């Protein structure tokens, strides 16, 4: 099962404007925000992430509801968080 996980943008990388540092359940990772080129994103915004890419911008209420749901389904969520921890987008 593949899931989209909500994450909060912490920082837009100055040298790579297509990347943002995003916090997801205690994990901070560089996420590609290039697919959101028609959206304005900034620190504090929430995005839906899948395999290192931001798929859409969502509001905080949607993010909380999605996180609550994902935590309730257990193993699939744990697997997705583990995959996020192991993922890495090169910043340089």
Gaussian input, Z-matrix of N, CA and C with variables (Angstrom, degrees):
# hf/3-21g

backbone

0 1
 N
 C     1     B1
 C     2     B2     1     A1
 N     3     B3     2     A2     1     D1
 C     4     B4     3     A3     2     D2
 C     5     B5     4     A4     3     D3
 N     6     B6     5     A5     4     D4
 C     7     B7     6     A6     5     D5
 C     8     B8     7     A7     6     D6
 N     9     B9     8     A8     7     D7
 C    10    B10     9     A9     8     D8
 C    11    B11    10    A10     9     D9
 N    12    B12    11    A11    10    D10
 C    13    B13    12    A12    11    D11
 C    14    B14    13    A13    12    D12
 N    15    B15    14    A14    13    D13
 C    16    B16    15    A15    14    D14
 C    17    B17    16    A16    15    D15
 N    18    B18    17    A17    16    D16
 C    19    B19    18    A18    17    D17
 C    20    B20    19    A19    18    D18
 N    21    B21    20    A20    19    D19
 C    22    B22    21    A21    20    D20
 C    23    B23    22    A22    21    D21
 N    24    B24    23    A23    22    D22
 C    25    B25    24    A24    23    D23
 C    26    B26    25    A25    24    D24
 N    27    B27    26    A26    25    D25
 C    28    B28    27    A27    26    D26
 C    29    B29    28    A28    27    D27
 N    30    B30    29    A29    28    D28
 C    31    B31    30    A30    29    D29
 C    32    B32    31    A31    30    D30
 N    33    B33    32    A32    31    D31
 C    34    B34    33    A33    32    D32
 C    35    B35    34    A34    33    D33
 N    36    B36    35    A35    34    D34
 C    37    B37    36    A36    35    D35
 C    38    B38    37    A37    36    D36
 N    39    B39    38    A38    37    D37
 C    40    B40    39    A39    38    D38
 C    41    B41    40    A40    39    D39
 N    42    B42    41    A41    40    D40
 C    43    B43    42    A42    41    D41
 C    44    B44    43    A43    42    D42
 N    45    B45    44    A44    43    D43
 C    46    B46    45    A45    44    D44
 C    47    B47    46    A46    45    D45
 N    48    B48    47    A47    46    D46
 C    49    B49    48    A48    47    D47
 C    50    B50    49    A49    48    D48
 N    51    B51    50    A50    49    D49
 C    52    B52    51    A51    50    D50
 C    53    B53    52    A52    51    D51
 N    54    B54    53    A53    52    D52
 C    55    B55    54    A54    53    D53
 C    56    B56    55    A55    54    D54
 N    57    B57    56    A56    55    D55
 C    58    B58    57    A57    56    D56
 C    59    B59    58    A58    57    D57
 N    60    B60    59    A59    58    D58
 C    61    B61    60    A60    59    D59
 C    62    B62    61    A61    60    D60
 N    63    B63    62    A62    61    D61
 C    64    B64    63    A63    62    D62
 C    65    B65    64    A64    63    D63
 N    66    B66    65    A65    64    D64
 C    67    B67    66    A66    65    D65
 C    68    B68    67    A67    66    D66
 N    69    B69    68    A68    67    D67
 C    70    B70    69    A69    68    D68
 C    71    B71    70    A70    69    D69
 N    72    B72    71    A71    70    D70
 C    73    B73    72    A72    71    D71
 C    74    B74    73    A73    72    D72
 N    75    B75    74    A74    73    D73
 C    76    B76    75    A75    74    D74
 C    77    B77    76    A76    75    D75
 N    78    B78    77    A77    76    D76
 C    79    B79    78    A78    77    D77
 C    80    B80    79    A79    78    D78
 N    81    B81    80    A80    79    D79
 C    82    B82    81    A81    80    D80
 C    83    B83    82    A82    81    D81
 N    84    B84    83    A83    82    D82
 C    85    B85    84    A84    83    D83
 C    86    B86    85    A85    84    D84
 N    87    B87    86    A86    85    D85
 C    88    B88    87    A87    86    D86
 C    89    B89    88    A88    87    D87
 N    90    B90    89    A89    88    D88
 C    91    B91    90    A90    89    D89
 C    92    B92    91    A91    90    D90
 N    93    B93    92    A92    91    D91
 C    94    B94    93    A93    92    D92
 C    95    B95    94    A94    93    D93
 N    96    B96    95    A95    94    D94
 C    97    B97    96    A96    95    D95
 C    98    B98    97    A97    96    D96
 N    99    B99    98    A98    97    D97
 C   100   B100    99    A99    98    D98
 C   101   B101   100   A100    99    D99
 N   102   B102   101   A101   100   D100
 C   103   B103   102   A102   101   D101
 C   104   B104   103   A103   102   D102
 N   105   B105   104   A104   103   D103
 C   106   B106   105   A105   104   D104
 C   107   B107   106   A106   105   D105
 N   108   B108   107   A107   106   D106
 C   109   B109   108   A108   107   D107
 C   110   B110   109   A109   108   D108
 N   111   B111   110   A110   109   D109
 C   112   B112   111   A111   110   D110
 C   113   B113   112   A112   111   D111
 N   114   B114   113   A113   112   D112
 C   115   B115   114   A114   113   D113
 C   116   B116   115   A115   114   D114
 N   117   B117   116   A116   115   D115
 C   118   B118   117   A117   116   D116
 C   119   B119   118   A118   117   D117
 N   120   B120   119   A119   118   D118
 C   121   B121   120   A120   119   D119
 C   122   B122   121   A121   120   D120
 N   123   B123   122   A122   121   D121
 C   124   B124   123   A123   122   D122
 C   125   B125   124   A124   123   D123
 N   126   B126   125   A125   124   D124
 C   127   B127   126   A126   125   D125
 C   128   B128   127   A127   126   D126
 N   129   B129   128   A128   127   D127
 C   130   B130   129   A129   128   D128
 C   131   B131   130   A130   129   D129
 N   132   B132   131   A131   130   D130
 C   133   B133   132   A132   131   D131
 C   134   B134   133   A133   132   D132
 N   135   B135   134   A134   133   D133
 C   136   B136   135   A135   134   D134
 C   137   B137   136   A136   135   D135
 N   138   B138   137   A137   136   D136
 C   139   B139   138   A138   137   D137
 C   140   B140   139   A139   138   D138
 N   141   B141   140   A140   139   D139
 C   142   B142   141   A141   140   D140
 C   143   B143   142   A142   141   D141
 N   144   B144   143   A143   142   D142
 C   145   B145   144   A144   143   D143
 C   146   B146   145   A145   144   D144
 N   147   B147   146   A146   145   D145
 C   148   B148   147   A147   146   D146
 C   149   B149   148   A148   147   D147
 N   150   B150   149   A149   148   D148
 C   151   B151   150   A150   149   D149
 C   152   B152   151   A151   150   D150
 N   153   B153   152   A152   151   D151
 C   154   B154   153   A153   152   D152
 C   155   B155   154   A154   153   D153
 N   156   B156   155   A155   154   D154
 C   157   B157   156   A156   155   D155
 C   158   B158   157   A157   156   D156
 N   159   B159   158   A158   157   D157
 C   160   B160   159   A159   158   D158
 C   161   B161   160   A160   159   D159
 N   162   B162   161   A161   160   D160
 C   163   B163   162   A162   161   D161
 C   164   B164   163   A163   162   D162
 N   165   B165   164   A164   163   D163
 C   166   B166   165   A165   164   D164
 C   167   B167   166   A166   165   D165
 N   168   B168   167   A167   166   D166
 C   169   B169   168   A168   167   D167
 C   170   B170   169   A169   168   D168
 N   171   B171   170   A170   169   D169
 C   172   B172   171   A171   170   D170
 C   173   B173   172   A172   171   D171
 N   174   B174   173   A173   172   D172
 C   175   B175   174   A174   173   D173
 C   176   B176   175   A175   174   D174
 N   177   B177   176   A176   175   D175
 C   178   B178   177   A177   176   D176
 C   179   B179   178   A178   177   D177
 N   180   B180   179   A179   178   D178
 C   181   B181   180   A180   179   D179
 C   182   B182   181   A181   180   D180
 N   183   B183   182   A182   181   D181
 C   184   B184   183   A183   182   D182
 C   185   B185   184   A184   183   D183
 N   186   B186   185   A185   184   D184
 C   187   B187   186   A186   185   D185
 C   188   B188   187   A187   186   D186
 N   189   B189   188   A188   187   D187
 C   190   B190   189   A189   188   D188
 C   191   B191   190   A190   189   D189
 N   192   B192   191   A191   190   D190
 C   193   B193   192   A192   191   D191
 C   194   B194   193   A193   192   D192
 N   195   B195   194   A194   193   D193
 C   196   B196   195   A195   194   D194
 C   197   B197   196   A196   195   D195
 N   198   B198   197   A197   196   D196
 C   199   B199   198   A198   197   D197
 C   200   B200   199   A199   198   D198
 N   201   B201   200   A200   199   D199
 C   202   B202   201   A201   200   D200
 C   203   B203   202   A202   201   D201
 N   204   B204   203   A203   202   D202
 C   205   B205   204   A204   203   D203
 C   206   B206   205   A205   204   D204
 N   207   B207   206   A206   205   D205
 C   208   B208   207   A207   206   D206
 C   209   B209   208   A208   207   D207
 N   210   B210   209   A209   208   D208
 C   211   B211   210   A210   209   D209
 C   212   B212   211   A211   210   D210
 N   213   B213   212   A212   211   D211
 C   214   B214   213   A213   212   D212
 C   215   B215   214   A214   213   D213
 N   216   B216   215   A215   214   D214
 C   217   B217   216   A216   215   D215
 C   218   B218   217   A217   216   D216
 N   219   B219   218   A218   217   D217
 C   220   B220   219   A219   218   D218
 C   221   B221   220   A220   219   D219
 N   222   B222   221   A221   220   D220
 C   223   B223   222   A222   221   D221
 C   224   B224   223   A223   222   D222
 N   225   B225   224   A224   223   D223
 C   226   B226   225   A225   224   D224
 C   227   B227   226   A226   225   D225
 N   228   B228   227   A227   226   D226
 C   229   B229   228   A228   227   D227
 C   230   B230   229   A229   228   D228
 N   231   B231   230   A230   229   D229
 C   232   B232   231   A231   230   D230
 C   233   B233   232   A232   231   D231
 N   234   B234   233   A233   232   D232
 C   235   B235   234   A234   233   D233
 C   236   B236   235   A235   234   D234
 N   237   B237   236   A236   235   D235
 C   238   B238   237   A237   236   D236
 C   239   B239   238   A238   237   D237
 N   240   B240   239   A239   238   D238
 C   241   B241   240   A240   239   D239
 C   242   B242   241   A241   240   D240
 N   243   B243   242   A242   241   D241
 C   244   B244   243   A243   242   D242
 C   245   B245   244   A244   243   D243
 N   246   B246   245   A245   244   D244
 C   247   B247   246   A246   245   D245
 C   248   B248   247   A247   246   D246
 N   249   B249   248   A248   247   D247
 C   250   B250   249   A249   248   D248
 C   251   B251   250   A250   249   D249
 N   252   B252   251   A251   250   D250
 C   253   B253   252   A252   251   D251
 C   254   B254   253   A253   252   D252
 N   255   B255   254   A254   253   D253
 C   256   B256   255   A255   254   D254
 C   257   B257   256   A256   255   D255
 N   258   B258   257   A257   256   D256
 C   259   B259   258   A258   257   D257
 C   260   B260   259   A259   258   D258
 N   261   B261   260   A260   259   D259
 C   262   B262   261   A261   260   D260
 C   263   B263   262   A262   261   D261
 N   264   B264   263   A263   262   D262
 C   265   B265   264   A264   263   D263
 C   266   B266   265   A265   264   D264
 N   267   B267   266   A266   265   D265
 C   268   B268   267   A267   266   D266
 C   269   B269   268   A268   267   D267
 N   270   B270   269   A269   268   D268
 C   271   B271   270   A270   269   D269
 C   272   B272   271   A271   270   D270
 N   273   B273   272   A272   271   D271
 C   274   B274   273   A273   272   D272
 C   275   B275   274   A274   273   D273

   B1=1.4476
   B2=1.5246
   B3=1.3195
   B4=1.4621
   B5=1.5226
   B6=1.3045
   B7=1.4496
   B8=1.5142
   B9=1.3093
   B10=1.4571
   B11=1.5136
   B12=1.3154
   B13=1.4623
   B14=1.5235
   B15=1.3386
   B16=1.4608
   B17=1.5196
   B18=1.3154
   B19=1.4601
   B20=1.5112
   B21=1.3161
   B22=1.4633
   B23=1.5203
   B24=1.3242
   B25=1.4574
   B26=1.5195
   B27=1.3326
   B28=1.4592
   B29=1.5278
   B30=1.3416
   B31=1.4631
   B32=1.5259
   B33=1.3243
   B34=1.4600
   B35=1.5274
   B36=1.3266
   B37=1.4668
   B38=1.5278
   B39=1.3384
   B40=1.4654
   B41=1.5165
   B42=1.3145
   B43=1.4575
   B44=1.5263
   B45=1.3214
   B46=1.4727
   B47=1.5230
   B48=1.3209
   B49=1.4680
   B50=1.5332
   B51=1.3472
   B52=1.4682
   B53=1.5245
   B54=1.3461
   B55=1.4642
   B56=1.5177
   B57=1.3266
   B58=1.4629
   B59=1.5204
   B60=1.3255
   B61=1.4605
   B62=1.5217
   B63=1.3284
   B64=1.4580
   B65=1.5252
   B66=1.3221
   B67=1.4648
   B68=1.5299
   B69=1.3441
   B70=1.4626
   B71=1.5214
   B72=1.3001
   B73=1.4689
   B74=1.5190
   B75=1.3229
   B76=1.4555
   B77=1.5147
   B78=1.3216
   B79=1.4606
   B80=1.5228
   B81=1.3491
   B82=1.4653
   B83=1.5180
   B84=1.3308
   B85=1.4647
   B86=1.5222
   B87=1.3238
   B88=1.4588
   B89=1.5288
   B90=1.3316
   B91=1.4636
   B92=1.5265
   B93=1.3270
   B94=1.4493
   B95=1.5228
   B96=1.3386
   B97=1.4651
   B98=1.5361
   B99=1.3155
   B100=1.4573
   B101=1.5221
   B102=1.3345
   B103=1.4677
   B104=1.5227
   B105=1.3279
   B106=1.4692
   B107=1.5221
   B108=1.3154
   B109=1.4621
   B110=1.5259
   B111=1.3239
   B112=1.4676
   B113=1.5260
   B114=1.3283
   B115=1.4680
   B116=1.5265
   B117=1.3116
   B118=1.4581
   B119=1.5219
   B120=1.3366
   B121=1.4631
   B122=1.5185
   B123=1.3298
   B124=1.4560
   B125=1.5261
   B126=1.3411
   B127=1.4656
   B128=1.5267
   B129=1.3356
   B130=1.4562
   B131=1.5175
   B132=1.3479
   B133=1.4649
   B134=1.5216
   B135=1.3245
   B136=1.4588
   B137=1.5133
   B138=1.3405
   B139=1.4559
   B140=1.5264
   B141=1.3154
   B142=1.4580
   B143=1.5231
   B144=1.3351
   B145=1.4661
   B146=1.5218
   B147=1.3280
   B148=1.4638
   B149=1.5210
   B150=1.3056
   B151=1.4649
   B152=1.5291
   B153=1.3282
   B154=1.4577
   B155=1.5128
   B156=1.3259
   B157=1.4596
   B158=1.5229
   B159=1.3234
   B160=1.4574
   B161=1.5127
   B162=1.3245
   B163=1.4641
   B164=1.5209
   B165=1.3402
   B166=1.4598
   B167=1.5180
   B168=1.3216
   B169=1.4608
   B170=1.5259
   B171=1.3264
   B172=1.4596
   B173=1.5237
   B174=1.3264
   B175=1.4621
   B176=1.5323
   B177=1.3058
   B178=1.4707
   B179=1.5293
   B180=1.3239
   B181=1.4686
   B182=1.5240
   B183=1.3505
   B184=1.4675
   B185=1.5237
   B186=1.3334
   B187=1.4648
   B188=1.5258
   B189=1.3339
   B190=1.4644
   B191=1.5282
   B192=1.3220
   B193=1.4693
   B194=1.5252
   B195=1.3302
   B196=1.4667
   B197=1.5244
   B198=1.3408
   B199=1.4664
   B200=1.5233
   B201=1.3278
   B202=1.4725
   B203=1.5252
   B204=1.3412
   B205=1.4572
   B206=1.5282
   B207=1.3251
   B208=1.4656
   B209=1.5237
   B210=1.3176
   B211=1.4619
   B212=1.5218
   B213=1.3287
   B214=1.4657
   B215=1.5279
   B216=1.3372
   B217=1.4684
   B218=1.5247
   B219=1.3240
   B220=1.4569
   B221=1.5088
   B222=1.3350
   B223=1.4625
   B224=1.5256
   B225=1.3121
   B226=1.4697
   B227=1.5269
   B228=1.3325
   B229=1.4679
   B230=1.5221
   B231=1.3187
   B232=1.4675
   B233=1.5232
   B234=1.3344
   B235=1.4641
   B236=1.5201
   B237=1.3342
   B238=1.4688
   B239=1.5282
   B240=1.3321
   B241=1.4690
   B242=1.5242
   B243=1.3214
   B244=1.4671
   B245=1.5254
   B246=1.3287
   B247=1.4698
   B248=1.5239
   B249=1.3308
   B250=1.4544
   B251=1.5277
   B252=1.3313
   B253=1.4652
   B254=1.5260
   B255=1.3336
   B256=1.4706
   B257=1.5162
   B258=1.3331
   B259=1.4628
   B260=1.5255
   B261=1.3156
   B262=1.4493
   B263=1.5225
   B264=1.3099
   B265=1.4607
   B266=1.5171
   B267=1.3187
   B268=1.4597
   B269=1.5225
   B270=1.3281
   B271=1.4656
   B272=1.5197
   B273=1.2926
   B274=1.4568
   B275=1.4251
   A1=108.57
   A2=116.69
   A3=121.79
   A4=108.28
   A5=115.11
   A6=120.65
   A7=111.51
   A8=116.34
   A9=121.58
   A10=107.01
   A11=116.03
   A12=120.58
   A13=109.48
   A14=117.56
   A15=119.88
   A16=111.21
   A17=115.28
   A18=121.18
   A19=109.94
   A20=116.03
   A21=121.15
   A22=109.64
   A23=116.10
   A24=120.33
   A25=109.20
   A26=115.01
   A27=121.90
   A28=109.85
   A29=115.65
   A30=119.95
   A31=109.36
   A32=116.73
   A33=122.01
   A34=105.49
   A35=116.92
   A36=120.08
   A37=110.39
   A38=116.37
   A39=121.98
   A40=112.84
   A41=117.21
   A42=120.77
   A43=112.69
   A44=117.78
   A45=123.00
   A46=108.65
   A47=118.70
   A48=120.41
   A49=114.17
   A50=116.88
   A51=119.93
   A52=111.69
   A53=116.87
   A54=121.68
   A55=111.10
   A56=115.06
   A57=121.64
   A58=108.40
   A59=116.32
   A60=120.57
   A61=105.93
   A62=114.92
   A63=121.11
   A64=109.15
   A65=116.24
   A66=122.12
   A67=108.86
   A68=114.43
   A69=121.84
   A70=107.97
   A71=117.18
   A72=121.89
   A73=112.53
   A74=116.73
   A75=121.00
   A76=115.06
   A77=117.92
   A78=122.77
   A79=108.01
   A80=116.99
   A81=121.07
   A82=108.59
   A83=115.46
   A84=121.07
   A85=109.72
   A86=115.40
   A87=121.06
   A88=106.65
   A89=115.36
   A90=122.05
   A91=107.93
   A92=115.98
   A93=120.89
   A94=109.18
   A95=116.35
   A96=121.29
   A97=111.26
   A98=116.82
   A99=121.82
   A100=114.22
   A101=118.13
   A102=120.87
   A103=112.17
   A104=116.62
   A105=121.21
   A106=111.41
   A107=117.46
   A108=120.65
   A109=113.19
   A110=118.54
   A111=121.24
   A112=112.69
   A113=116.78
   A114=122.41
   A115=109.64
   A116=116.41
   A117=120.85
   A118=106.67
   A119=116.37
   A120=119.99
   A121=109.18
   A122=115.40
   A123=121.83
   A124=108.03
   A125=116.42
   A126=118.74
   A127=110.48
   A128=114.62
   A129=121.50
   A130=112.87
   A131=116.80
   A132=120.52
   A133=110.05
   A134=115.12
   A135=122.65
   A136=109.60
   A137=115.97
   A138=121.89
   A139=109.11
   A140=115.46
   A141=121.87
   A142=107.19
   A143=117.24
   A144=123.52
   A145=110.71
   A146=114.95
   A147=121.28
   A148=107.78
   A149=117.14
   A150=126.46
   A151=113.22
   A152=115.82
   A153=120.31
   A154=116.04
   A155=117.51
   A156=121.80
   A157=110.55
   A158=116.09
   A159=121.05
   A160=108.11
   A161=116.67
   A162=121.50
   A163=112.88
   A164=115.53
   A165=119.35
   A166=109.72
   A167=114.29
   A168=121.31
   A169=106.87
   A170=116.59
   A171=121.12
   A172=108.60
   A173=116.80
   A174=118.07
   A175=109.70
   A176=115.11
   A177=120.72
   A178=112.28
   A179=117.28
   A180=121.02
   A181=110.36
   A182=116.66
   A183=120.78
   A184=110.60
   A185=116.32
   A186=120.87
   A187=110.39
   A188=116.72
   A189=120.33
   A190=110.55
   A191=117.10
   A192=120.35
   A193=110.86
   A194=117.06
   A195=120.62
   A196=111.06
   A197=117.37
   A198=120.19
   A199=111.00
   A200=117.17
   A201=120.25
   A202=110.42
   A203=116.31
   A204=120.13
   A205=110.92
   A206=116.46
   A207=120.21
   A208=111.39
   A209=116.89
   A210=119.60
   A211=111.17
   A212=117.01
   A213=120.03
   A214=112.42
   A215=118.63
   A216=119.57
   A217=112.38
   A218=116.23
   A219=119.69
   A220=117.23
   A221=117.10
   A222=122.77
   A223=113.62
   A224=118.81
   A225=120.64
   A226=110.49
   A227=116.64
   A228=121.34
   A229=109.92
   A230=116.62
   A231=120.24
   A232=110.91
   A233=117.22
   A234=121.38
   A235=111.38
   A236=116.84
   A237=120.86
   A238=110.30
   A239=117.77
   A240=120.89
   A241=109.62
   A242=118.06
   A243=121.10
   A244=110.42
   A245=117.35
   A246=120.85
   A247=110.55
   A248=117.57
   A249=121.11
   A250=110.44
   A251=116.45
   A252=119.65
   A253=111.85
   A254=116.05
   A255=120.55
   A256=112.63
   A257=117.45
   A258=120.34
   A259=110.32
   A260=114.57
   A261=119.03
   A262=108.15
   A263=116.69
   A264=122.02
   A265=106.79
   A266=116.00
   A267=120.52
   A268=109.52
   A269=115.95
   A270=121.05
   A271=112.36
   A272=118.26
   A273=118.39
   A274=115.11
   D1=135.66
   D2=177.03
   D3=-109.21
   D4=133.71
   D5=-176.25
   D6=-123.05
   D7=149.49
   D8=167.86
   D9=-94.25
   D10=132.51
   D11=-176.69
   D12=-115.85
   D13=132.81
   D14=176.77
   D15=-72.37
   D16=141.54
   D17=175.57
   D18=-143.47
   D19=151.62
   D20=-179.77
   D21=-101.79
   D22=127.52
   D23=177.97
   D24=-67.97
   D25=127.99
   D26=179.12
   D27=-100.35
   D28=-36.34
   D29=-175.12
   D30=-160.56
   D31=141.09
   D32=169.33
   D33=-94.24
   D34=127.07
   D35=-176.34
   D36=-72.67
   D37=124.48
   D38=-176.13
   D39=-60.41
   D40=-42.72
   D41=-176.11
   D42=-83.59
   D43=-10.63
   D44=178.56
   D45=-139.43
   D46=81.07
   D47=-176.23
   D48=-64.39
   D49=-7.66
   D50=174.84
   D51=-87.39
   D52=-1.72
   D53=179.62
   D54=-119.87
   D55=145.84
   D56=175.14
   D57=-134.77
   D58=144.27
   D59=169.92
   D60=-81.17
   D61=128.35
   D62=-174.37
   D63=-129.69
   D64=137.72
   D65=177.22
   D66=-99.07
   D67=126.96
   D68=178.79
   D69=-134.24
   D70=110.16
   D71=176.94
   D72=46.91
   D73=46.80
   D74=177.33
   D75=85.60
   D76=-2.35
   D77=179.21
   D78=-106.88
   D79=130.51
   D80=175.36
   D81=-109.27
   D82=128.36
   D83=-177.87
   D84=-142.44
   D85=153.34
   D86=170.62
   D87=-77.44
   D88=127.45
   D89=-178.76
   D90=-122.45
   D91=137.42
   D92=178.45
   D93=-76.30
   D94=120.17
   D95=-179.68
   D96=-106.55
   D97=12.69
   D98=-177.68
   D99=-59.21
   D100=-29.07
   D101=179.13
   D102=-71.65
   D103=-11.11
   D104=-178.88
   D105=-99.64
   D106=27.22
   D107=-173.82
   D108=-59.37
   D109=-23.52
   D110=177.85
   D111=-87.84
   D112=-1.57
   D113=179.95
   D114=-108.80
   D115=150.67
   D116=170.06
   D117=-95.83
   D118=120.06
   D119=178.30
   D120=-121.55
   D121=148.39
   D122=-176.89
   D123=-151.41
   D124=163.57
   D125=175.16
   D126=-52.45
   D127=136.25
   D128=-177.92
   D129=100.30
   D130=-18.60
   D131=176.97
   D132=-76.04
   D133=154.27
   D134=177.04
   D135=-106.68
   D136=141.37
   D137=178.91
   D138=-133.42
   D139=157.49
   D140=175.52
   D141=-99.70
   D142=124.54
   D143=-171.46
   D144=-114.87
   D145=139.71
   D146=171.36
   D147=-142.68
   D148=128.03
   D149=-179.55
   D150=42.41
   D151=46.17
   D152=173.84
   D153=86.40
   D154=2.80
   D155=-179.96
   D156=-120.18
   D157=137.64
   D158=173.04
   D159=-78.82
   D160=122.70
   D161=-178.74
   D162=-91.40
   D163=-33.62
   D164=-179.34
   D165=-162.45
   D166=159.35
   D167=173.80
   D168=-90.99
   D169=135.57
   D170=179.43
   D171=-129.80
   D172=163.89
   D173=178.08
   D174=-90.75
   D175=169.39
   D176=-174.83
   D177=-62.35
   D178=-34.72
   D179=178.52
   D180=-64.37
   D181=-44.95
   D182=176.84
   D183=-62.23
   D184=-40.95
   D185=-179.36
   D186=-61.65
   D187=-45.86
   D188=-179.41
   D189=-63.60
   D190=-43.91
   D191=179.54
   D192=-62.49
   D193=-41.75
   D194=179.46
   D195=-66.22
   D196=-42.90
   D197=178.37
   D198=-63.02
   D199=-42.81
   D200=178.23
   D201=-60.05
   D202=-43.97
   D203=178.83
   D204=-63.39
   D205=-48.46
   D206=-177.45
   D207=-60.79
   D208=-41.69
   D209=178.20
   D210=-64.42
   D211=-30.57
   D212=-178.69
   D213=-74.23
   D214=-22.30
   D215=-178.53
   D216=-88.38
   D217=-7.10
   D218=169.35
   D219=74.25
   D220=-110.94
   D221=-167.36
   D222=-58.99
   D223=-41.01
   D224=-179.75
   D225=-61.22
   D226=-39.97
   D227=177.24
   D228=-66.44
   D229=-45.45
   D230=178.81
   D231=-59.16
   D232=-40.89
   D233=178.37
   D234=-63.45
   D235=-41.02
   D236=-178.78
   D237=-67.99
   D238=-40.05
   D239=177.47
   D240=-65.70
   D241=-40.12
   D242=177.19
   D243=-61.89
   D244=-41.40
   D245=178.05
   D246=-64.69
   D247=-37.84
   D248=178.21
   D249=-65.15
   D250=-42.27
   D251=178.73
   D252=-60.09
   D253=-35.18
   D254=-177.22
   D255=-84.07
   D256=-15.65
   D257=-177.17
   D258=-79.55
   D259=154.13
   D260=177.75
   D261=-155.63
   D262=127.21
   D263=172.79
   D264=-101.57
   D265=126.88
   D266=179.47
   D267=-64.58
   D268=133.16
   D269=-178.27
   D270=-99.33
   D271=-6.74
   D272=-174.00
   D273=-116.19

